[in-house]
């Protein structure tokens, strides 16, 4: 049964509490909880089948959750509140779903009519300006590249000035130039304070665009800012590259302050796990010089969001095997 939300939960653009969706015996997602603030770009990551799109469909009132509670744009999620929620959000699916024989402007007029919006010409003009397509309004959608069709779909999603914009894999299948264009549009929306819920497989995309990210694999695995997630999963480390291999690195690295361990990487770089890089790095440089090593580089290693993602997914695979 869906639970009622407390009135104080209206302060966030999205509030999700222990939400689950099952299709018979199959669990799409389970016990998912998070909040998204107004004006935040929130990344929702996970492998295929993790439940990302199903979560978007549930929050967008396209399907009913099995259990839990949610609030979307300040409105409790329920069947009765579906029309009110849909009036305050927009969902841009992976496939644009445009009428190919209609022009860009005709497509937007059609969808604006379905929303029963006022000032349709003004809304279309503002939406096309936002995606830099005002001069292409008369072009047939069937003549557009996939990247341009994605921009039209984004314009369509902006017609009703949504409080929350759901973008489901907006750059899927796009070439690097079209992907860059969509990224720039998302950045401009972020700067305007639009609340964006972004599902994506592109981890560099999430790292660049999102204030916070969640990693889902049927259940919520991790939630936070990308830098927080890196710090939670990985110890600080230093990478050292020298001209020639150190004959006996054990004594050089073994007793250094702040160094907890070391290994030689496949690329020939020494990687040292450290508790405090600011203490360890100067001591390491001095020890290498004393050992007669020629230092080519010494820097703190930075794990990417991709490292975080792969670490979690690997843990899930290992858990299933056990």
Secondary structure, 3 states (H helix, E strand, C coil): CECCCCHHHHHCCEEEEEEEEEECCEEEEEEEEEEECCCCEEEEECCCCCCHHHHHHHHCCCCCCCEEEEEECCEECCCCCHHHHHHHEEEECCCCCCCCCCEHHHHHHHHHHHHCCCCHHHHHHHHHHHCCCHHHCCCEHHHCCHHHHHHHHHHHHHCCCCCEEEEECCCCCCCHHHHHHHHHHHHHHHHCCCEEEEECCCHHHHHHHCCEEEEECCCEEEEECHHHHHHHHCCEEEEEEECCCCCCHHHHHHCCCCEEEEEECCCCCEEEEECCHHHHHHHHHHHHHHCCCCEEEEEECCCCHHHHHHHHHHHHHHHHHC
